[in-house]
Amino acid sequence: MYKRIRDLREDKDLSQQQIADKLGCSQRVYSNYERGEVRVPPDVLIELSIMHETSVDYLLDLTDEKKPYPRSNKK
């Protein structure tokens, strides 16, 4: 999972700080997510999946399909 969130960030030419700002956390916390030193909370996984237009399953390395599932309007 950690490699995927880093790769998706790099594919969009975003810095760790830019992602951290969008998530409302520090760059250090986000860096810890990418290195696998801290577990990524479910709400952050959801935000990352929305930000990168993919599914949480893709982020968690449960599928190789990047295309997200249809989103519900509950949020």
N, C-alpha and C positions, 0 to 999 in steps of 0.2 A: 504494500500500500504506500509506503513512504516514498519509494522511487516514483510511483505514479503521480503523487501530488506535486513532487518536484518537477517531473517532466512536463506536466500540464502547465505549471507556472512558467517554466522556461519556454515552452512552445508559444506562449503569449507575450514573451519578452517582458515579464513583470518581475519586479524585485520582491524579495521576501517582505520588505517593509510595506510595499503596496498591498500585498495580500493581507498582511497583518492589520493594516489600517481598515481594510474592508471588513475584516472579521472582528475588529474591536479588541485586538490583543497586541502585545508587544512583538517586535521582530524576533526577539529571543525565544518567546514562546512558540511562534510559528516555526522558527528554525529547529526547535526541539521536536516539533511534529514531523518535519521533513527528515530528520535524522533518526526518528523512531525512539527517541529518548523519553517521550511523553505520549501517552495514549491520546488519540484525537477524540474529543467528546462527540457524541452523536449529533448534537446541534451544529457543531462545526463541520462535521462530515456532510450534513445536509447543505449547509451554506457553500461549502467547496463544490459540491456536485452541481448546485445551481450556477455558481460562478463560472465553472468550467463546462457547463452544459453537458453533463454526463450523469451517470447514475452512481449512487452510493456503492452498488455492487461492483461497478468498475473500479472505483477508488479502493475498495477492499480486496481487489484482485480475485473476485468471485466469477468474473466474466471478462472476456476480451472485447466485448461489444461496447464501444464508447457511447453509442446513441442512447440517450436517456429514455426512461419510460415516460409515458404521458403523465404530466403533473396534475395533481388534484388542485382544486381551488380553495382548499381549506386554510391555506396560509395567508 
